[in-house]
Amino acid sequence: MTADIVIVGAGIAGASLAWHLAPHQRVVMLESESQPGVHSTGRSAAFYAETYGGPMVQPLTTASKSFFLTPPADFSRVPLVGPRGALHVAGPGSAALAALKQQFAGSDVSVTHEDRADVARHMPILAETWRSAGLWDAECRDIDVAALHSAYLTGARRRGATLLTDSELMAARRDGTRWIVDTRTGPLETNILVNAAGAWADEVARRAGVPPIGIIPQRRTMVVAAIDAVVDNKWPLTVDADGALYFKPDAGHMWISPHDEIPDIARDARPEELDVATAIHRFEQATTARVTRVVRSWAGLRSFAPDRLPVYGVDPQNPGFFWCAGQGGFGIQTAPAAAEMAAAGVLGQSARIPVDPALYAPDRFR
């Protein structure tokens, strides 16, 4: 099989990029699993928040907003986002709220100061010691990740892209101006090899003879819990500004994460008992509620480059090898803008979005 572009990975990064590239080039997506999106994409906490990821990620998030709100007419049959709102709070003696507000001063992000009464109104089960003040983000939304990912995959195939599942990349080598790619389902030849392999990004680079960047998978745990209070599904996403907890309601339960970042290896991650217990403990310390039952829990891998920014661009030492990796935990909410920017880079064009691609270029590690 021959292609103009082979994308390794069909999670949100690979699928969104394929959607942009397929009208212009012959695109093949390689997915090592029997179906795409079973790892990081399928285990996302599913929200859009412009403060998430920090000021250097925020431009990609903000540039993605219009796509989420008004996607192309034929893109999805269901809305991609729904109302949520985010409340940032902090424990006793913390200066994190002031620091957070200062981080985004002068940016396009709008957060408003909330007093004790406002905080209690937004999240009535919050403990008294956590109610002194808050920051309100009215633009935070829930993302229907399954609908978004499915729409990108379906649209990419409709535009001519090919998806090969159970097709792990075993090795790749440069032969003149082409890449020879060996997979479990047979060999391919391509002009451009895109590394959108998530937690496996550095391993894919090694198999292609490209020096790794140092992208490290970090495990995050999510607990779905029943609590001893009536859950209002309209409550906002509530975030500890010190980065030790976030939670939000869903279908009468609470989704709780200890906001953990535990260095791991590329694998099918599973939640650890200690991390589940930590999530519950932190939730009960910050609220008046108690967890009565763990409904389910899971863990996902969020992959970070050394500077915690995503990596998009051609490897400066290896022509035709394009990085699309290191999206951390913000890969879903930045996907529309990031994919448009990356596609422009693959095609040698200028992106229309108001984001400087040089911020995320891989040459910063070489």
C-alpha positions as CSV (number, residue, x, y, z in Angstrom):
1,M,0.0,0.0,0.0
2,T,1.2,3.5,-0.8
3,A,0.0,6.8,0.7
4,D,1.0,10.4,0.7
5,I,0.7,10.6,4.5
6,V,0.6,7.8,7.2
7,I,-0.7,8.9,10.6
8,V,0.3,6.6,13.5
9,G,-2.5,6.7,16.0
10,A,-6.3,7.3,15.4
11,G,-7.2,8.9,18.7
12,I,-8.4,12.4,18.8
13,A,-5.0,13.8,17.5
14,G,-4.7,11.4,14.6
15,A,-8.4,11.5,13.6
16,S,-8.7,15.3,13.7
17,L,-5.5,15.7,11.6
18,A,-6.7,13.1,9.1
19,W,-10.0,15.0,8.7
20,H,-8.1,18.1,7.7
21,L,-5.6,16.3,5.4
22,A,-7.8,13.8,3.6
23,P,-9.2,16.3,1.0
24,H,-5.7,17.2,-0.1
25,Q,-3.6,13.9,0.2
26,R,-4.0,10.2,0.3
27,V,-4.1,9.5,4.1
28,V,-3.8,6.2,6.0
29,M,-4.3,6.1,9.7
30,L,-2.6,3.2,11.6
31,E,-4.3,2.1,14.8
32,S,-2.6,-0.6,16.9
33,E,-5.9,-1.4,18.8
34,S,-9.0,-3.1,17.4
35,Q,-10.8,0.2,17.5
36,P,-9.5,3.8,17.9
37,G,-9.7,5.9,21.0
38,V,-9.6,3.3,23.7
39,H,-6.8,4.9,25.7
40,S,-6.4,8.6,26.4
41,T,-9.2,9.8,24.1
42,G,-11.8,7.4,25.5
43,R,-10.9,8.2,29.1
44,S,-11.1,12.0,29.0
45,A,-12.9,14.0,31.7
46,A,-14.7,15.7,28.8
47,F,-14.7,19.4,29.5
48,Y,-13.6,22.6,27.7
49,A,-11.9,25.1,30.0
50,E,-9.7,27.9,28.6
51,T,-7.6,28.1,31.8
52,Y,-6.7,24.4,31.6
53,G,-3.2,23.8,30.5
54,G,-1.9,27.2,31.3
55,P,-1.3,30.5,29.3
56,M,0.8,28.8,26.5
57,V,-1.9,26.2,25.8
58,Q,-4.8,28.7,26.1
59,P,-4.4,30.1,22.5
60,L,-5.1,26.7,21.0
61,T,-8.1,26.2,23.3
62,T,-9.6,29.6,22.6
63,A,-9.1,29.2,18.8
64,S,-11.0,25.9,19.0
65,K,-14.1,27.5,20.6
66,S,-15.9,28.5,17.4
67,F,-15.6,25.0,16.0
68,F,-17.1,23.4,19.1
69,L,-20.0,25.9,19.1
70,T,-20.7,26.0,15.4
71,P,-19.1,23.0,13.7
72,P,-19.4,22.5,9.9
73,A,-23.0,21.6,8.9
74,D,-22.2,18.1,7.9
75,F,-19.8,17.3,10.8
76,S,-22.0,16.0,13.6
77,R,-25.6,15.1,14.1
78,V,-25.5,16.1,17.8
79,P,-24.1,19.1,19.6
80,L,-20.4,18.8,20.5
81,V,-20.6,20.8,23.7
82,G,-23.1,21.5,26.5
83,P,-23.4,24.1,29.3
84,R,-21.3,23.6,32.4
85,G,-19.4,26.5,33.9
86,A,-16.3,26.1,36.1
87,L,-15.7,27.3,39.6
88,H,-12.1,27.7,40.8
89,V,-11.7,27.5,44.6
90,A,-8.9,27.1,47.0
91,G,-8.3,25.8,50.5
92,P,-7.5,27.8,53.6
93,G,-4.5,30.1,53.3
94,S,-4.0,29.5,49.6
95,A,-2.9,32.2,47.2
96,A,-3.6,30.1,44.2
97,L,-6.7,32.0,43.1
98,A,-4.8,35.3,42.8
99,A,-2.0,33.6,40.9
100,L,-4.5,32.0,38.5
101,K,-6.2,35.3,37.8
102,Q,-2.8,36.9,37.2
103,Q,-1.8,34.2,34.8
104,F,-4.5,35.1,32.4
105,A,-4.6,38.9,32.9
106,G,-4.6,40.5,29.5
107,S,-5.6,37.3,27.7
108,D,-8.9,36.4,26.0
109,V,-9.9,34.4,29.0
110,S,-12.6,35.9,31.2
111,V,-12.9,34.8,34.8
112,T,-14.9,36.8,37.4
113,H,-14.3,37.1,41.1
114,E,-16.9,35.4,43.2
115,D,-17.6,36.1,46.9
116,R,-18.6,33.7,49.6
117,A,-22.3,33.8,48.8
118,D,-21.6,33.3,45.0
119,V,-19.4,30.3,45.7
120,A,-22.0,28.7,48.0
121,R,-24.7,29.3,45.3
122,H,-22.6,27.6,42.6
123,M,-21.5,24.6,44.8
124,P,-23.6,24.3,47.9
125,I,-21.8,21.2,49.2
126,L,-18.5,23.0,49.3
127,A,-17.0,23.0,52.8
128,E,-17.1,26.3,54.7
129,T,-13.3,26.7,54.7
130,W,-13.3,26.5,50.9
131,R,-16.0,29.2,50.3
132,S,-14.1,32.4,51.1
133,A,-13.7,33.3,47.4
134,G,-13.7,31.8,43.9
135,L,-13.2,32.5,40.2
136,W,-16.1,31.8,37.8
137,D,-15.5,30.7,34.2
138,A,-18.8,30.9,32.4
139,E,-17.3,29.6,29.2
140,C,-16.5,26.2,30.5
141,R,-18.5,23.5,28.7
142,D,-18.9,19.7,28.7
143,I,-17.5,18.1,25.5
144,D,-19.2,15.0,24.0
145,V,-15.9,13.3,23.3
146,A,-17.4,10.2,21.7
147,A,-19.4,12.4,19.3
148,L,-16.4,14.5,18.5
149,H,-14.0,11.6,17.9
150,S,-16.6,9.7,15.9
151,A,-17.3,12.7,13.7
152,Y,-13.6,13.2,12.9
153,L,-13.2,9.5,12.0
154,T,-16.3,9.3,10.0
155,G,-15.6,12.6,8.2
156,A,-12.0,11.6,7.5
157,R,-13.1,8.3,5.9
158,R,-15.8,10.2,3.9
159,R,-13.1,12.5,2.6
160,G,-11.0,9.5,1.5
161,A,-8.8,8.6,4.4
162,T,-8.2,4.9,5.2
163,L,-8.2,3.5,8.7
164,L,-6.2,0.3,9.5
165,T,-6.9,-1.2,12.9
166,D,-4.8,-3.9,14.6
167,S,-2.0,-2.4,12.6
168,E,0.8,-1.5,15.0
169,L,3.9,0.1,13.5
170,M,6.8,-2.2,14.0
171,A,9.6,-0.3,12.3
172,A,10.1,2.5,9.7
173,R,13.1,3.6,7.7
174,R,13.8,6.4,5.3
175,D,14.5,5.3,1.7
176,G,15.4,8.4,-0.3
177,T,12.4,10.7,-0.2
178,R,10.0,7.9,1.1
179,W,9.3,6.2,4.3
180,I,9.0,2.4,4.3
181,V,6.7,1.4,7.2
182,D,6.4,-2.1,8.5
183,T,3.2,-2.9,10.3
184,R,1.4,-6.0,11.7
185,T,-0.9,-5.9,8.6
186,G,1.8,-5.4,6.0
187,P,4.2,-2.8,4.6
188,L,3.4,0.7,3.5
189,E,5.3,3.5,1.6
190,T,4.6,7.1,2.3
191,N,6.1,10.6,1.8
192,I,5.2,11.8,5.3
193,L,5.1,9.8,8.6
194,V,3.0,11.5,11.3
195,N,3.6,10.5,14.9
196,A,0.2,10.9,16.7
197,A,0.7,7.9,19.0
198,G,0.0,9.6,22.3
199,A,1.7,7.8,25.2
200,W,3.6,5.7,22.6
201,A,5.0,8.7,20.7
202,D,8.6,8.3,21.8
203,E,8.5,4.6,21.1
204,V,7.2,5.2,17.6
205,A,10.0,7.7,17.1
206,R,12.6,5.1,18.2
207,R,11.1,2.5,15.8
208,A,11.5,5.0,13.0
209,G,15.1,5.7,14.0
210,V,14.2,9.2,15.2
211,P,15.6,10.5,18.5
212,P,12.8,10.7,21.1
213,I,11.8,14.0,22.6
214,G,11.2,12.8,26.2
215,I,7.5,12.6,26.2
216,I,6.4,10.9,29.4
217,P,3.0,9.3,30.0
218,Q,1.5,10.4,33.3
219,R,-1.4,8.5,34.9
220,R,-4.5,10.3,36.0
221,T,-7.4,8.7,38.0
222,M,-11.1,9.3,37.7
223,V,-13.7,8.0,40.2
224,V,-17.4,8.0,39.6
225,A,-19.0,8.0,43.1
226,A,-22.4,8.1,44.8
227,I,-22.5,10.6,47.6
228,D,-24.8,11.2,50.6
229,A,-26.4,14.3,49.1
230,V,-28.7,14.9,46.2
231,V,-26.6,15.8,43.2
232,D,-27.7,18.6,40.9
233,N,-26.5,17.8,37.4
234,K,-26.3,21.6,36.7
235,W,-23.6,22.1,39.3
236,P,-20.4,23.4,37.7
237,L,-17.0,21.7,37.3
238,T,-15.2,22.6,40.6
239,V,-11.5,22.9,40.5
240,D,-8.9,23.3,43.3
241,A,-6.7,26.1,42.1
242,D,-3.8,24.4,43.8
243,G,-4.1,21.5,41.4
244,A,-5.0,18.7,43.9
245,L,-8.7,18.0,43.0
246,Y,-11.5,18.6,40.6
247,F,-15.0,17.2,40.4
248,K,-18.2,17.6,38.5
249,P,-21.7,16.0,38.5
250,D,-22.9,13.5,35.9
251,A,-26.2,11.5,35.9
252,G,-26.7,11.9,39.6
253,H,-23.1,10.9,40.6
254,M,-19.9,12.9,41.1
255,W,-16.9,12.5,38.8
256,I,-13.9,13.0,41.1
257,S,-10.2,13.2,40.2
258,P,-7.2,13.9,42.6
259,H,-5.6,15.7,39.6
260,D,-2.8,13.3,39.9
261,E,0.2,13.1,37.5
262,I,2.1,9.9,38.2
263,P,4.9,9.1,35.7
264,D,4.1,5.8,34.0
265,I,4.8,3.8,30.9
266,A,2.8,3.5,27.7
267,R,0.3,0.8,28.5
268,D,-3.4,0.1,29.1
269,A,-3.5,2.1,32.4
270,R,-5.6,0.9,35.4
271,P,-6.5,2.8,38.5
272,E,-4.5,2.1,41.7
273,E,-6.4,1.6,45.0
274,L,-4.3,4.4,46.7
275,D,-5.2,6.9,43.9
276,V,-8.9,6.1,44.2
277,A,-8.7,6.5,48.0
278,T,-6.8,9.8,47.5
279,A,-9.5,11.2,45.3
280,I,-12.2,10.3,47.8
281,H,-10.2,11.8,50.7
282,R,-9.6,15.1,48.9
283,F,-13.2,15.4,47.9
284,E,-14.5,14.8,51.4
285,Q,-12.0,17.3,52.8
286,A,-13.2,20.0,50.4
287,T,-17.0,19.3,50.7
288,T,-19.6,18.5,53.3
289,A,-20.5,15.3,51.4
290,R,-19.3,11.8,51.9
291,V,-18.8,9.1,49.3
292,T,-21.2,6.2,49.9
293,R,-20.2,4.0,47.0
294,V,-17.6,3.9,44.2
295,V,-19.7,3.3,41.0
296,R,-16.6,2.8,38.8
297,S,-13.1,4.2,38.3
298,W,-10.5,4.3,35.6
299,A,-7.1,5.8,34.7
300,G,-5.8,7.4,31.6
301,L,-2.4,8.4,30.4
302,R,-1.7,12.1,29.7
303,S,1.5,12.5,27.8
304,F,3.7,15.6,28.4
305,A,6.8,16.9,26.6
306,P,9.6,18.2,29.0
307,D,8.2,21.8,28.9
308,R,4.6,20.6,29.1
309,L,3.6,22.1,25.8
310,P,2.4,20.1,22.8
311,V,4.7,19.2,19.9
312,Y,3.6,20.0,16.4
313,G,6.0,20.1,13.4
314,V,8.6,18.4,11.2
315,D,11.5,16.9,13.1
316,P,14.5,19.1,12.2
317,Q,16.8,16.2,11.8
318,N,14.5,13.8,10.0
319,P,12.7,15.1,6.9
320,G,9.2,13.8,6.5
321,F,8.7,12.8,10.1
322,F,6.0,15.0,11.7
323,W,5.4,15.2,15.4
324,C,1.8,15.6,16.6
325,A,2.2,14.6,20.3
326,G,2.5,15.7,23.9
327,Q,-1.1,17.0,24.2
328,G,-1.2,16.4,28.0
329,G,-4.7,16.4,29.3
330,F,-5.8,19.2,26.9
331,G,-5.8,17.3,23.6
332,I,-9.6,17.1,23.3
333,Q,-10.3,20.8,24.0
334,T,-7.5,22.0,21.6
335,A,-8.1,19.4,18.9
336,P,-9.9,21.7,16.3
337,A,-7.3,24.4,16.3
338,A,-4.3,22.1,16.8
339,A,-5.3,19.9,13.9
340,E,-5.8,22.8,11.6
341,M,-2.4,24.2,12.6
342,A,-0.7,20.8,12.2
343,A,-2.3,20.1,8.9
344,A,-1.1,23.4,7.5
345,G,2.4,22.4,8.7
346,V,2.2,19.0,7.0
347,L,1.0,20.6,3.8
348,G,3.6,23.4,3.9
349,Q,0.9,26.1,4.3
350,S,0.1,28.9,6.7
351,A,-2.7,28.2,9.2
352,R,-5.6,30.5,9.4
353,I,-5.9,30.4,13.1
354,P,-4.2,33.2,15.2
355,V,-1.7,30.9,16.9
356,D,2.1,30.9,16.3
357,P,3.1,27.3,15.4
358,A,6.7,28.1,16.3
359,L,5.6,27.9,20.0
360,Y,5.1,24.1,19.6
361,A,7.8,23.2,17.1
362,P,10.0,20.2,17.8
363,D,13.2,22.0,17.1
364,R,13.1,23.5,20.6
365,F,14.3,20.0,21.8
366,R,17.1,19.6,19.3
